[in-house]
Amino acid sequence: MIAQCQLWVARAYGEMGWLYEAEDMLSKVQADNLKRKHASLFASTTADIKLKTKQYKDAIPFVKLAMPDEKRKGNRARFAYVLGQLYELDNRPAEAYEAYKKCTQLYPPVLMDFNARIRMALVSPDKKKAVRHLKSMTRNYKYHEQLDVLYGAIGDIYLAQHDTVQALENYELAIEKSEKNGMDKAAVLLKAGDLYYAQRNYTKAAPCYSEAITILPAESDGFQRIRVLAEVLDELSTEYGTVVLQDSLQHLSTLSEEEQQKIAEQIVADLLKAEAEDSAKAAQKERDSRDKGLTSVNTSKMIGGGTGEAGKWYFYNAQLLRNGKQDFNSRWGNRPLEDNWRRRSKASSGDWAPPGESNDDDLTETNDSIPADSTTTAPKPRVTDVHDPAYYLQQIPRTPAELAASDSTIADALFKMIFIYKDKLQDTAQAEATYEEFCRRFPQDKRCVELCYIRYLDALKDNRTADAEDIRRTIISRYPTSKQAQIVSDPQYFAKLRQMAAEQDSLYESTYNAFRAGEFNRVKANTEHAEQNYPLSPLMPRFLFLDAVAKARTEGKESFAVALRQMIDRYPDSEPAAMSRDMLAMLGQGMESQQGGSLSTLSTRREDMQVEEQETDSTVQFSGERNEKAYVLLLYPVDKTRKDNEVQEELNNMLYEVALFNFTRFLIRDFDLTALPAYSAGPTLRISGMESMDEAEWYIGMLMESEEMKALIQNRQITVVPITETNSNLIGNGKTMDDYNEYMKQQSL
């Protein structure tokens, strides 16, 4: 009796996942104390714990021992199936076959019987007979919901025989026939995707990975690899599809109108046929669902659907999110998370949209695959019905401008594909082939020399000296006036580049220190030296930015603006370029008032502030908390004689000076500047980015250490005030700056 109780305790521990305790309890069982009738319990418990601890080979004899004495036929079939799985893991296919066969003879549940027959076929020594058996099962209606498993198993048999053609044919059938988005379908999708990927057939691998990632749980093995592949191949497929579409449209433009009309009508006919087939399948599926009753309802795609997901909100359900992403990508392609994401070109208002969609925010229908001819003064209404041949005919480029726009779209797509192949897929052969196609089709594109130079550097890095020399000659002969030609013509360039790698940090540091010391001529000289000797240095944008700010100090705003624009044109994606765009916007447009609306209402706002000051709410109190976000305010004195545009110009000048000061003093810290023309009845410049009052006071100390800024503040009679965000919000809402100044005086006593 004690031994029997110990076995049940061990089994209970195993079910709770307490595997160490289960094994410990099992070791205490005295086999001699067990009665013969409990031998099966001992064997099954031991087998169960060994399976849970992944001791598969050791579990085999205990499963064999437990099976004959098991009274319940269903459990005997289950033991036989598990035994077949264990033999498979132990690479004993003949014994696995017999175990699965035994399982089918014990009249197991339908699903177990089906799976046992599948496993029998996979381990059968007669593969041809196994394939015939599986194909006969596909014709049996009772297996119509398991066709993905059947065709997947047939594909596995062919794959084991290295017949990838037949394997892929059956995997495609499995995907097509699948009626449930379950793990069986995901397994087939991954096998097909991996085969296509190995064959470099990326356009067919992409949808396999994209669909599989919507089914697999995030914790499954290899999930991260599949997710990355799905994203990269989706991006590649989008660009590849763009090239195919534009090439097809350009080909159509060379045909007669009668031929174009015939092709468009055939497209509509094919579409109608596909829709009819889809409708028939949907109707059949609905009839099957009704026949099986409510139990057939698929809740996997409902909100919170799936095991353990009841009541779960959409955005907490990873699988539903992946499904949504796949639907979005199939409709729009890969789009970056940004404003105006519908537009391929942010400079135009209606560049590209998927069929039936619009680039405009109001989603007015438009279906051009290329930009409309800007010379057209009265465009015809766009046809939006996909069942009308005119819908497809209107996308054909006809004018020189439309053909040029189509070529530009193809060139952009090919250019992106080169780097996807090269950097993301490491497929050098495909990258090289795409490069050749790009240069063949668009020899005048300025990016050809850039691509050629990148190939030259790659050849040098891989020690392919002969290839590098051939590419070098190509650059010199085809692009003799380019900067790249000048570089590769200089035999000492790479020696200089290695020297630059060793000295660039110190050179930039000395240039930066010279700038901080006000030695602007030295800054210009160092920048000129870097440009002449190291034009492709990664630090060049920073040199040029320093040079631009040096010109701001010596030559004025106009030279500063010109230098910034030149730097942005050369290095649009660099870190200094973002800062430069902000500074150019500040110089060109000024800053909008954050309180009181635009400057035209400044006088009105001042009058309102005076009324508010008279109606101060004495119940509102300032906060003494110092460890919260804080500002530094540069308060100008109130001068009612000055015009609004004069005030704005003064604020812009101060913004300019403070921005330059921040850059010269703070290499890492980033402070935001905001002009508040009507703040507390007078114009104010607010500097934000401090995490506490201590930081705000520290910033003021740095500000007053600068002789230039100190003189500027004194000459313009500016008051410098630190203030927390909470107290700043009270100004104009029951309190005034005079109240705050009085409060600060009391705090300092």
NUZAZA-162391 format. One record per residue (C-alpha): residue in three letters; x, y, z. Coordinates in steps of 0.05 Angstrom, whole numbers, padded with zeros to 5 digits, always signed. Layout:
// NUZAZA-162391
AlaXYZ...
This chain:
// NUZAZA-162391
Met+00000+00000+00000Ile+00057+00048+00017Ala+00091+00036-00050Gln+00025+00048-00087Cys+00015+00114-00050Gln+00086+00135-00067Leu+00073+00121-00141Trp+00011+00165-00140Val+00048+00221-00104Ala+00104+00216-00156Arg+00053+00220-00212Ala+00020+00281-00178Tyr+00088+00315-00172Gly+00100+00302-00246Glu+00033+00332-00266Met+00050+00395-00225Gly+00117+00401-00259Trp+00157+00385-00197Leu+00202+00337-00234Tyr+00259+00334-00183Glu+00210+00316-00128Ala+00176+00265-00174Glu+00242+00230-00189Asp+00261+00232-00115Met+00195+00200-00094Leu+00201+00148-00149Ser+00270+00128-00124Lys+00240+00113-00056Val+00191+00061-00083Gln+00210-00009-00063Ala+00193-00054-00123Asp+00191-00114-00077Asn+00133-00084-00039Leu+00091-00076-00102Lys+00038-00126-00118Arg+00036-00156-00187Lys-00027-00117-00205His+00010-00051-00191Ala+00068-00066-00238Ser+00033-00029-00294Leu+00024+00032-00250Phe+00098+00032-00233Ala+00118+00025-00307Ser+00070+00079-00332Thr+00090+00128-00276Thr+00164+00116-00290Ala+00154+00124-00365Asp+00114+00188-00354Ile+00168+00220-00311Lys+00224+00200-00358Leu+00185+00230-00416Lys+00176+00294-00378Thr+00251+00297-00362Lys+00267+00281-00436Gln+00300+00214-00421Tyr+00268+00185-00483Lys+00312+00124-00494Asp+00306+00103-00421Ala+00230+00109-00425Ile+00222+00056-00480Pro+00225-00007-00436Phe+00176+00022-00386Val+00126+00040-00440Lys+00131-00031-00468Leu+00121-00059-00398Ala+00061-00015-00383Met+00023-00028-00448Pro+00001-00102-00442Asp-00028-00095-00371Glu-00066-00031-00386Lys-00140-00048-00381Arg-00167+00010-00420Lys-00161-00002-00495Gly-00155+00073-00509Asn-00094+00078-00465Arg-00062+00017-00497Ala-00068+00051-00565Arg-00038+00114-00535Phe+00021+00075-00506Ala+00032+00043-00575Tyr+00033+00111-00609Val+00082+00139-00557Leu+00125+00077-00566Gly+00127+00090-00641Gln+00149+00162-00629Leu+00204+00139-00582Tyr+00229+00088-00633Glu+00231+00144-00685Leu+00272+00188-00639Asp+00319+00129-00628Asn+00326+00119-00703Arg+00293+00051-00704Pro+00243+00059-00762Ala+00224-00014-00770Glu+00203-00020-00697Ala+00169+00048-00701Tyr+00128+00022-00760Glu+00105-00039-00721Ala+00086+00004-00660Tyr+00044+00051-00703Lys+00012-00009-00737Lys-00005-00038-00669Cys-00037+00029-00651Thr-00084+00027-00711Gln-00105-00044-00694Leu-00128-00023-00624Tyr-00183+00021-00653Pro-00157+00088-00627Pro-00194+00155-00631Val-00201+00181-00702Leu-00147+00234-00696Met-00097+00186-00665Asp-00112+00134-00718Phe-00100+00187-00772Asn-00034+00209-00742Ala-00011+00137-00733Arg-00023+00123-00806Ile+00015+00185-00826Arg+00074+00164-00783Met+00072+00094-00811Ala+00078+00122-00881Leu+00137+00165-00862Val+00177+00108-00831Ser+00155+00055-00881Pro+00213+00022-00920Asp+00170+00020-00983Lys+00164+00095-01000Lys+00125+00085-01064Lys+00073+00044-01028Ala+00071+00096-00973Val+00059+00153-01022Arg+00003+00113-01056His-00029+00101-00988Leu-00026+00174-00969Lys-00054+00196-01036Ser-00112+00148-01028Met-00126+00181-00960Thr-00129+00249-00994Arg-00188+00224-01035Asn-00226+00202-00972Tyr-00276+00256-00952Lys-00269+00242-00878Tyr-00197+00270-00883His-00216+00333-00920Glu-00196+00376-00860Gln-00128+00343-00856Leu-00106+00351-00928Asp-00050+00397-00906Val-00022+00342-00862Leu-00029+00289-00916Tyr+00003+00329-00972Gly+00056+00353-00923Ala+00073+00281-00906Ile+00078+00263-00980Gly+00125+00323-00989Asp+00167+00299-00930Ile+00175+00230-00963Tyr+00199+00262-01028Leu+00245+00309-00990Ala+00277+00250-00954Gln+00292+00222-01023His+00322+00290-01044Asp+00266+00301-01095Thr+00255+00375-01081Val+00211+00387-01142Gln+00159+00336-01119Ala+00168+00358-01047Leu+00152+00430-01064Glu+00093+00410-01107Asn+00062+00373-01049Tyr+00079+00428-00998Glu+00043+00478-01043Leu-00017+00432-01046Ala-00016+00426-00970Ile-00016+00502-00963Glu-00071+00510-01015Lys-00116+00456-00985Ser-00107+00476-00912Glu-00172+00495-00878Lys-00143+00514-00811Asn-00086+00561-00794Gly-00055+00512-00745Met+00014+00487-00729Asp+00010+00434-00783Lys+00003+00488-00836Ala+00059+00528-00803Ala+00106+00468-00807Val+00092+00459-00881Leu+00101+00534-00894Leu+00169+00532-00860Lys+00192+00471-00899Ala+00171+00503-00965Gly+00201+00570-00946Asp+00268+00538-00927Leu+00270+00501-00993Tyr+00254+00563-01034Tyr+00304+00603-00994Ala+00359+00551-01006Gln+00343+00556-01080Arg+00347+00632-01076Asn+00275+00636-01099Tyr+00262+00692-01050Thr+00196+00716-01080Lys+00165+00648-01065Ala+00198+00641-00998Ala+00172+00708-00974Pro+00098+00691-00969Cys+00115+00625-00935Tyr+00153+00659-00879Ser+00103+00716-00875Glu+00045+00670-00864Ala+00082+00623-00817Ile+00101+00680-00771Thr+00027+00696-00761Ile+00014+00625-00736Leu+00074+00608-00694Pro+00076+00629-00621Ala+00131+00678-00603Glu+00164+00627-00556Ser+00172+00574-00610Asp+00242+00552-00633Gly+00271+00594-00688Phe+00217+00647-00683Gln+00266+00705-00685Arg+00301+00677-00747Ile+00235+00668-00783Arg+00211+00738-00763Val+00273+00771-00791Leu+00270+00730-00855Ala+00197+00748-00865Glu+00211+00822-00857Val+00272+00822-00903Leu+00239+00780-00957Asp+00175+00821-00954Glu+00217+00883-00966Leu+00252+00849-01024Ser+00187+00824-01054Thr+00157+00894-01052Glu+00215+00922-01092Tyr+00216+00863-01139Gly+00142+00870-01151Thr+00151+00943-01167Val+00202+00926-01221Val+00158+00871-01251Leu+00097+00917-01251Gln+00132+00976-01284Asp+00166+00931-01335Ser+00099+00900-01352Leu+00066+00968-01359Gln+00122+00993-01403His+00116+00931-01447Leu+00042+00944-01454Ser+00056+01015-01476Thr+00091+00987-01537Leu+00030+00947-01560Ser-00028+00971-01602Glu-00091+00995-01569Glu-00127+00932-01592Glu-00075+00887-01560Gln-00077+00928-01496Gln-00153+00922-01494Lys-00150+00847-01504Ile-00099+00838-01447Ala-00140+00882-01400Glu-00203+00842-01416Gln-00166+00777-01402Ile-00143+00804-01334Val-00216+00820-01317Ala-00239+00751-01340Asp-00186+00717-01297Leu-00206+00760-01238Leu-00279+00742-01245Lys-00262+00668-01250Ala-00219+00671-01188Glu-00274+00708-01150Ala-00325+00656-01171Glu-00280+00599-01147Asp-00268+00635-01081Ser-00343+00645-01072Ala-00356+00572-01086Lys-00304+00551-01035Ala-00332+00599-00983Ala-00402+00573-00994Gln-00379+00501-00987Lys-00342+00518-00924Glu-00404+00551-00895Arg-00446+00489-00912Asp-00395+00444-00878Ser-00397+00489-00817Arg-00473+00485-00813Asp-00471+00410-00821Lys-00423+00403-00762Gly-00461+00452-00719Leu-00436+00505-00671Thr-00376+00463-00650Ser-00344+00479-00717Val-00339+00553-00703Asn-00267+00575-00710Thr-00250+00622-00653Ser-00176+00628-00670Lys-00185+00695-00703Met-00234+00724-00654Ile-00212+00777-00606Gly-00178+00739-00550Gly-00188+00674-00589Gly-00148+00613-00574Thr-00132+00572-00512Gly-00122+00615-00451Glu-00137+00679-00490Ala-00209+00690-00470Gly-00226+00763-00462Lys-00158+00786-00484Trp-00154+00853-00518Tyr-00132+00854-00591Phe-00066+00890-00578Tyr-00046+00840-00524Asn-00054+00782-00573Ala+00011+00772-00610Gln-00018+00725-00662Leu-00075+00772-00681Leu-00025+00829-00687Arg+00018+00787-00734Asn-00044+00770-00775Gly-00060+00844-00780Lys+00011+00860-00801Gln+00010+00807-00855Asp-00056+00834-00882Phe-00027+00904-00882Asn+00037+00883-00918Ser-00002+00843-00970Arg-00042+00906-00986Trp+00009+00961-00978Gly+00077+00928-00977Asn+00130+00946-00925Arg+00121+01018-00905Pro+00162+01056-00853Leu+00127+01083-00791Glu+00123+01157-00811Asp+00076+01212-00832Asn+00045+01207-00901Trp+00064+01133-00902Arg+00019+01121-00963Arg+00065+01162-01007Arg+00128+01134-01039Ser+00154+01205-01049Lys+00139+01254-00993Ala+00152+01311-01040Ser+00089+01296-01081Ser+00017+01293-01060Gly-00004+01231-01099Asp+00053+01185-01118Trp+00032+01113-01110Ala-00021+01071-01077Pro-00041+00999-01082Pro-00099+00983-01128Gly-00164+01013-01105Glu-00131+01060-01054Ser-00110+01132-01053Asn-00050+01170-01027Asp-00094+01227-01002Asp-00115+01229-00930Asp-00189+01229-00949Leu-00178+01162-00985Thr-00207+01187-01051Glu-00199+01131-01101Thr-00138+01135-01147Asn-00102+01078-01180Asp-00042+01102-01219Ser+00020+01060-01209Ile+00063+01119-01231Pro+00055+01194-01220Ala+00006+01230-01264Asp+00034+01274-01319Ser+00041+01343-01288Thr+00029+01375-01355Thr-00042+01349-01359Thr-00088+01407-01345Ala-00154+01369-01343Pro-00144+01297-01322Lys-00198+01247-01337Pro-00236+01217-01278Arg-00200+01156-01252Val-00234+01089-01261Thr-00237+01052-01195Asp-00275+00989-01214Val-00226+00931-01218His-00275+00894-01263Asp-00270+00949-01316Pro-00214+00940-01367Ala-00204+01016-01366Tyr-00179+01008-01294Tyr-00117+00972-01320Leu-00109+01011-01385Gln-00105+01077-01347Gln-00042+01053-01311Ile-00002+01045-01375Pro+00051+01100-01383Arg+00041+01136-01449Thr+00075+01204-01447Pro+00151+01215-01442Ala+00141+01243-01372Glu+00103+01181-01350Leu+00155+01134-01380Ala+00210+01174-01345Ala+00173+01168-01279Ser+00165+01093-01289Asp+00240+01087-01303Ser+00255+01126-01240Thr+00211+01079-01200Ile+00247+01018-01229Ala+00316+01049-01215Asp+00298+01063-01142Ala+00272+00992-01132Leu+00334+00960-01164Phe+00380+01004-01122Lys+00345+00982-01058Met+00347+00909-01080Ile+00423+00911-01088Phe+00432+00928-01015Ile+00379+00879-00991Tyr+00416+00823-01027Lys+00484+00848-01005Asp+00474+00868-00933Lys+00412+00832-00908Leu+00414+00766-00946Gln+00490+00763-00957Asp+00475+00738-01028Thr+00534+00767-01066Ala+00516+00734-01132Gln+00446+00764-01133Ala+00472+00832-01111Glu+00523+00830-01167Ala+00470+00810-01219Thr+00424+00865-01196Tyr+00480+00916-01199Glu+00496+00895-01270Glu+00423+00904-01290Phe+00419+00972-01256Cys+00481+00999-01292Arg+00459+00968-01358Arg+00390+00999-01356Phe+00408+01065-01324Pro+00481+01081-01343Gln+00471+01156-01332Asp+00445+01148-01261Lys+00493+01182-01213Arg+00487+01123-01165Cys+00525+01078-01213Val+00592+01106-01192Glu+00573+01099-01119Leu+00555+01026-01129Cys+00619+01014-01169Tyr+00661+01044-01113Ile+00626+01000-01061Arg+00643+00939-01103Tyr+00715+00963-01106Leu+00719+00968-01030Asp+00687+00899-01022Ala+00737+00869-01070Leu+00795+00899-01031Lys+00765+00875-00965Asp+00760+00804-00993Asn+00832+00807-01021Arg+00806+00799-01092Thr+00862+00841-01121Ala+00848+00827-01194Asp+00774+00843-01188Ala+00791+00907-01150Glu+00839+00929-01205Asp+00786+00917-01259Ile+00734+00957-01221Arg+00785+01013-01209Arg+00797+01019-01283Thr+00723+01019-01296Ile+00713+01077-01248Ile+00769+01118-01280Ser+00746+01105-01351Arg+00671+01113-01342Tyr+00669+01167-01288Pro+00734+01206-01297Thr+00708+01270-01263Ser+00677+01237-01202Lys+00706+01241-01132Gln+00711+01166-01131Ala+00756+01168-01193Gln+00801+01218-01159Ile+00805+01172-01098Val+00822+01108-01135Ser+00872+01145-01180Asp+00912+01165-01119Pro+00959+01106-01103Gln+00969+01134-01032Tyr+00894+01141-01017Phe+00886+01078-00976Ala+00950+01092-00939Lys+00920+01160-00923Leu+00855+01127-00904Arg+00890+01081-00854Gln+00926+01141-00828Met+00859+01177-00822Ala+00831+01119-00782Ala+00887+01129-00733Glu+00885+01205-00729Gln+00813+01225-00746Asp+00790+01227-00674Ser+00848+01270-00652Leu+00840+01316-00713Tyr+00766+01325-00699Glu+00779+01336-00625Ser+00832+01390-00641Thr+00783+01423-00689Tyr+00728+01422-00638Asn+00774+01451-00584Ala+00795+01505-00633Phe+00723+01521-00645Arg+00708+01526-00570Ala+00769+01571-00562Gly+00743+01617-00616Glu+00799+01600-00665Phe+00752+01599-00725Asn+00806+01605-00778Arg+00838+01542-00751Val+00771+01507-00754Lys+00764+01526-00828Ala+00836+01504-00843Asn+00826+01436-00809Thr+00761+01425-00847Glu+00794+01442-00913His+00851+01394-00896Ala+00801+01337-00880Glu+00763+01350-00945Gln+00825+01348-00988Asn+00856+01287-00957Tyr+00799+01246-00927Pro+00735+01264-00966Leu+00699+01200-00949Ser+00715+01201-00874Pro+00653+01184-00832Leu+00669+01246-00790Met+00664+01293-00850Pro+00592+01315-00834Arg+00616+01338-00765Phe+00675+01375-00795Leu+00629+01411-00842Phe+00580+01428-00787Leu+00636+01458-00745Asp+00659+01497-00806Ala+00588+01523-00817Val+00583+01547-00745Ala+00652+01579-00751Lys+00626+01617-00812Ala+00566+01638-00771Arg+00614+01672-00722Thr+00658+01704-00774Glu+00616+01714-00837Gly+00544+01720-00812Lys+00479+01683-00820Glu+00478+01680-00896Ser+00544+01643-00901Phe+00521+01599-00843Ala+00457+01580-00879Val+00493+01566-00945Ala+00544+01521-00910Leu+00489+01483-00873Arg+00450+01470-00937Gln+00512+01444-00972Met+00526+01397-00914Ile+00454+01371-00915Asp+00457+01359-00990Arg+00520+01318-00984Tyr+00501+01280-00921Pro+00425+01281-00915Asp+00422+01222-00867Ser+00477+01243-00819Glu+00464+01263-00747Pro+00488+01336-00757Ala+00439+01342-00816Ala+00379+01335-00771Met+00405+01390-00726Ser+00421+01433-00786Arg+00351+01427-00814Asp+00323+01452-00748Met+00370+01511-00747Leu+00354+01529-00820Ala+00280+01526-00803Met+00292+01572-00744Leu+00331+01621-00788Gly+00281+01620-00845Gln+00215+01620-00808Gly+00227+01641-00736Met+00189+01606-00681Glu+00114+01607-00670Ser+00089+01635-00604Gln+00068+01579-00558Gln+00023+01623-00515Gly-00022+01676-00544Gly-00024+01649-00615Ser+00015+01684-00671Leu+00053+01749-00663Ser-00004+01789-00692Thr-00041+01779-00627Leu+00017+01799-00582Ser-00013+01867-00562Thr-00079+01834-00545Arg-00044+01781-00505Arg-00006+01833-00465Glu-00071+01868-00447Asp-00101+01801-00426Met-00040+01787-00383Gln-00049+01854-00348Val-00121+01836-00332Glu-00099+01768-00307Glu-00047+01800-00262Gln-00102+01843-00230Glu-00144+01780-00219Thr-00090+01738-00187Asp-00117+01679-00149Ser-00084+01682-00081Thr-00104+01611-00065Val-00056+01583-00118Gln+00012+01568-00088Phe+00080+01554-00120Ser+00112+01486-00108Gly+00178+01478-00071Glu+00194+01412-00106Arg+00262+01416-00140Asn+00269+01345-00168Glu+00225+01352-00228Lys+00233+01377-00299Ala+00255+01449-00302Tyr+00266+01506-00352Val+00312+01566-00358Leu+00275+01629-00380Leu+00308+01687-00414Leu+00259+01744-00400Tyr+00262+01808-00442Pro+00238+01873-00411Val+00169+01896-00433Asp+00175+01951-00486Lys+00107+01972-00515Thr+00141+02017-00566Arg+00171+01958-00604Lys+00133+01927-00661Asp+00115+01854-00662Asn+00162+01838-00721Glu+00219+01871-00683Val+00205+01828-00622Gln+00204+01765-00666Glu+00269+01784-00699Glu+00301+01795-00631Leu+00277+01727-00607Asn+00303+01693-00670Asn+00371+01726-00660Met+00372+01702-00588Leu+00351+01632-00609Tyr+00409+01632-00658Glu+00460+01654-00606Val+00436+01605-00553Ala+00435+01547-00603Leu+00507+01562-00621Phe+00526+01567-00547Asn+00493+01500-00532Phe+00531+01465-00588Thr+00598+01494-00567Arg+00589+01476-00494Phe+00548+01412-00494Leu+00571+01357-00541Ile+00521+01305-00516Arg+00465+01342-00480Asp+00407+01365-00523Phe+00367+01426-00501Asp+00302+01449-00535Leu+00291+01523-00549Thr+00222+01554-00553Ala+00204+01627-00566Leu+00146+01652-00523Pro+00132+01723-00548Ala+00076+01736-00499Tyr+00100+01698-00438Ser+00084+01738-00374Ala+00069+01801-00415Gly+00139+01802-00446Pro+00177+01762-00498Thr+00215+01702-00470Leu+00262+01648-00494Arg+00251+01582-00458Ile+00307+01530-00454Ser+00282+01461-00434Gly+00315+01393-00423Met+00335+01399-00350Glu+00314+01344-00303Ser+00315+01387-00239Met+00324+01457-00212Asp+00396+01439-00196Glu+00409+01426-00269Ala+00374+01490-00290Glu+00418+01530-00241Trp+00480+01493-00266Tyr+00461+01512-00338Ile+00454+01585-00318Gly+00524+01582-00287Met+00552+01555-00353Leu+00514+01610-00390Met+00544+01665-00348Glu+00614+01636-00354Ser+00612+01653-00428Glu+00637+01725-00436Glu+00599+01731-00502Met+00532+01706-00474Lys+00541+01746-00410Ala+00552+01810-00449Leu+00493+01794-00494Ile+00446+01784-00434Gln+00469+01847-00399Asn+00465+01891-00462Arg+00394+01868-00476Gln+00373+01873-00403Ile+00351+01801-00402Thr+00331+01768-00336Val+00352+01695-00329Val+00304+01653-00286Pro+00303+01579-00268Ile+00234+01550-00258Thr+00202+01481-00251Glu+00150+01456-00300Thr+00096+01458-00246Asn+00110+01530-00227Ser+00116+01550-00301Asn+00046+01525-00313Leu+00020+01571-00259Ile+00046+01633-00294Gly-00015+01664-00328Asn-00061+01616-00291Gly-00068+01653-00225Lys+00004+01675-00217Thr+00051+01724-00250Met+00127+01727-00259Asp+00129+01781-00205Asp+00095+01732-00157Tyr+00147+01679-00176Asn+00206+01727-00166Glu+00178+01746-00098Tyr+00169+01672-00081Met+00242+01657-00100Lys+00267+01714-00057Gln+00229+01686+00003Gln+00258+01617-00012Ser+00329+01644-00011Leu+00322+01678+00057
